């Protein structure tokens, strides 16, 4: 189930409100205590604005307030809201300390449980990465120690990638040189989404994992009828919708040929559906596939392992092929922990060809766990495993 939330930034406080928890189609916002959402700022009118739920989305209405409300930098009387829209109540020409910033997000239930804020000053160089000395510290192993820097120059703000292993993305496109950042632009680094609101960087690293919302997926393939040597169309998926929350384990069950693998490939981005949408944390998955590909894991039906390597060697090559940003010491620590997670401790130097079928399946899973994926897809994961495993 999709969750529609607003995260309110006022002075030094950050509050997240799920609009759905009010259980009504109109939610009011203002300074007066009678409102559903109360913001005690002097620039907020007593009854400043309201949110109305119309056709499965929320619409914002300004309630003839004194200072109005800006949506993505433009004053609006009425605006249908989209994921990552930024609402501001402020003086357009002279920003006020009492200003209020609100970010609207759409995603699976429990997705993006907390947003953090880092205030931006014109003389700051804001370094982002895994190293503890950075201004913003992000801990996912696809993120380099010194990954990117955000700074102000000649009246503009810029983001620059610092030759990171897996790159920095601005509005879904990987940057190759320093790029100007405008208000409401979205920066993606590893598992973290960063939004610039003109005054600060708002970021969320989704510690509970990613959520998926797929709506009305349809997939048709061409098959050959051997009896008449004629090709024909066959519908594999027909208006399939599914919502998967962060941290949730979901099993797709069906008979042989029912379309389980096809659905899994559509959800994981390996196959694009003919119709329908797949959203990851409210983002269009296929438009942002390059952003997410390094933090997804997919275990196929057939084990993609190499018989003449040891368990440790296979995992070492696997994590390096995934462009891990870890040091060699960190990589070896990650390999040892992953081997422990799949309960194969003591078999580090065993050749793959000497493993049982079930152990090979565990190694296939371990190869995907190495990069700490935020979404993990497994096709026929119990193949070769005994019931206890």
ChimeraX attribute file (.defattr): number of C-alpha atoms within 10 A of each C-alpha:
attribute: neighborCount
match mode: 1-to-1
recipient: residues
	/A:1	14
	/A:2	20
	/A:3	17
	/A:4	21
	/A:5	22
	/A:6	20
	/A:7	20
	/A:8	20
	/A:9	21
	/A:10	17
	/A:11	12
	/A:12	6
	/A:13	8
	/A:14	15
	/A:15	12
	/A:16	16
	/A:17	14
	/A:18	15
	/A:19	22
	/A:20	14
	/A:21	10
	/A:22	12
	/A:23	8
	/A:24	10
	/A:25	12
	/A:26	16
	/A:27	19
	/A:28	18
	/A:29	22
	/A:30	23
	/A:31	18
	/A:32	16
	/A:33	13
	/A:34	12
	/A:35	17
	/A:36	15
	/A:37	19
	/A:38	17
	/A:39	21
	/A:40	16
	/A:41	17
	/A:42	10
	/A:43	22
	/A:44	25
	/A:45	20
	/A:46	21
	/A:47	21
	/A:48	25
	/A:49	23
	/A:50	20
	/A:51	21
	/A:52	17
	/A:53	16
	/A:54	11
	/A:55	7
	/A:56	7
	/A:57	13
	/A:58	21
	/A:59	17
	/A:60	22
	/A:61	19
	/A:62	21
	/A:63	19
	/A:64	13
	/A:65	16
	/A:66	13
	/A:67	16
	/A:68	21
	/A:69	29
	/A:70	20
	/A:71	21
	/A:72	17
	/A:73	16
	/A:74	11
	/A:75	17
	/A:76	15
	/A:77	16
	/A:78	16
	/A:79	15
	/A:80	15
	/A:81	18
	/A:82	15
	/A:83	16
	/A:84	19
	/A:85	21
	/A:86	23
	/A:87	26
	/A:88	23
	/A:89	22
	/A:90	20
	/A:91	16
	/A:92	14
	/A:93	6
	/A:94	7
	/A:95	11
	/A:96	12
	/A:97	12
	/A:98	16
	/A:99	17
	/A:100	20
	/A:101	23
	/A:102	22
	/A:103	23
	/A:104	21
	/A:105	22
	/A:106	24
	/A:107	26
	/A:108	22
	/A:109	21
	/A:110	19
	/A:111	26
	/A:112	25
	/A:113	15
	/A:114	15
	/A:115	20
	/A:116	15
	/A:117	19
	/A:118	14
	/A:119	13
	/A:120	19
	/A:121	12
	/A:122	12
	/A:123	9
	/A:124	14
	/A:125	15
	/A:126	19
	/A:127	22
	/A:128	24
	/A:129	25
	/A:130	21
	/A:131	17
	/A:132	13
	/A:133	12
	/A:134	17
	/A:135	16
	/A:136	19
	/A:137	16
	/A:138	23
	/A:139	17
	/A:140	23
	/A:141	23
	/A:142	27
	/A:143	28
	/A:144	26
	/A:145	24
	/A:146	19
	/A:147	26
	/A:148	22
	/A:149	20
	/A:150	21
	/A:151	20
	/A:152	18
	/A:153	11
	/A:154	5
	/A:155	7
	/A:156	12
	/A:157	19
	/A:158	17
	/A:159	23
	/A:160	20
	/A:161	23
	/A:162	20
	/A:163	14
	/A:164	17
	/A:165	17
	/A:166	20
	/A:167	22
	/A:168	25
	/A:169	22
	/A:170	19
	/A:171	17
	/A:172	18
	/A:173	15
	/A:174	16
	/A:175	15
	/A:176	13
	/A:177	12
	/A:178	16
	/A:179	15
	/A:180	16
	/A:181	21
	/A:182	14
	/A:183	16
	/A:184	21
	/A:185	18
	/A:186	20
	/A:187	23
	/A:188	22
	/A:189	26
	/A:190	25
	/A:191	25
	/A:192	17
	/A:193	19
	/A:194	21
	/A:195	25
	/A:196	22
	/A:197	24
	/A:198	16
	/A:199	15
	/A:200	17
	/A:201	23
	/A:202	18
	/A:203	21
	/A:204	18
	/A:205	22
	/A:206	20
	/A:207	16
	/A:208	15
	/A:209	21
	/A:210	27
	/A:211	26
	/A:212	26
	/A:213	24
	/A:214	21
	/A:215	16
	/A:216	15
	/A:217	21
	/A:218	20
	/A:219	21
	/A:220	14
	/A:221	11
	/A:222	10
	/A:223	11
	/A:224	12
	/A:225	10
	/A:226	8
	/A:227	6
	/A:228	7
	/A:229	8
	/A:230	9
	/A:231	11
	/A:232	10
	/A:233	10
	/A:234	12
	/A:235	11
	/A:236	15
	/A:237	22
	/A:238	14
	/A:239	12
	/A:240	13
	/A:241	15
	/A:242	13
	/A:243	18
	/A:244	20
	/A:245	21
	/A:246	23
	/A:247	15
	/A:248	12
	/A:249	8
	/A:250	10
	/A:251	9
	/A:252	11
	/A:253	9
	/A:254	9
	/A:255	7
	/A:256	8
	/A:257	9
	/A:258	12
	/A:259	18
	/A:260	18
	/A:261	17
	/A:262	18
	/A:263	22
	/A:264	17
	/A:265	18
	/A:266	21
	/A:267	24
	/A:268	23
	/A:269	17
	/A:270	14
	/A:271	14
	/A:272	20
	/A:273	21
	/A:274	13
	/A:275	15
	/A:276	16
	/A:277	19
	/A:278	27
	/A:279	21
	/A:280	24
	/A:281	26
	/A:282	23
	/A:283	19
	/A:284	15
	/A:285	23
	/A:286	21
	/A:287	13
	/A:288	17
	/A:289	16
	/A:290	13
	/A:291	25
	/A:292	20
	/A:293	17
	/A:294	19
	/A:295	21
	/A:296	19
	/A:297	21
	/A:298	20
	/A:299	20
	/A:300	17
	/A:301	15
	/A:302	12
	/A:303	15
	/A:304	13
	/A:305	18
	/A:306	14
	/A:307	14
	/A:308	13
	/A:309	16
	/A:310	19
	/A:311	25
	/A:312	20
	/A:313	17
	/A:314	21
	/A:315	27
	/A:316	18
	/A:317	12
	/A:318	18
	/A:319	21
	/A:320	14
	/A:321	9
	/A:322	18
	/A:323	15
	/A:324	22
	/A:325	22
	/A:326	22
	/A:327	12
	/A:328	12
	/A:329	9
	/A:330	13
	/A:331	20
	/A:332	16
	/A:333	12
	/A:334	21
	/A:335	25
	/A:336	18
	/A:337	15
	/A:338	23
	/A:339	23
	/A:340	13
	/A:341	13
	/A:342	15
	/A:343	15
	/A:344	16
	/A:345	12
	/A:346	10
	/A:347	15
	/A:348	17
	/A:349	11
	/A:350	15
	/A:351	17
	/A:352	23
	/A:353	15
	/A:354	12
	/A:355	16
	/A:356	12
	/A:357	16
	/A:358	15
	/A:359	19
	/A:360	22
	/A:361	25
	/A:362	22
	/A:363	26
	/A:364	23
	/A:365	22
	/A:366	24
	/A:367	25
	/A:368	23
	/A:369	24
	/A:370	23
	/A:371	27
	/A:372	19
	/A:373	22
	/A:374	21
	/A:375	20
	/A:376	18
	/A:377	19
	/A:378	17
	/A:379	17
	/A:380	14
	/A:381	16
	/A:382	14
	/A:383	13
	/A:384	15
	/A:385	15
	/A:386	9
	/A:387	6
	/A:388	4
	/A:389	10
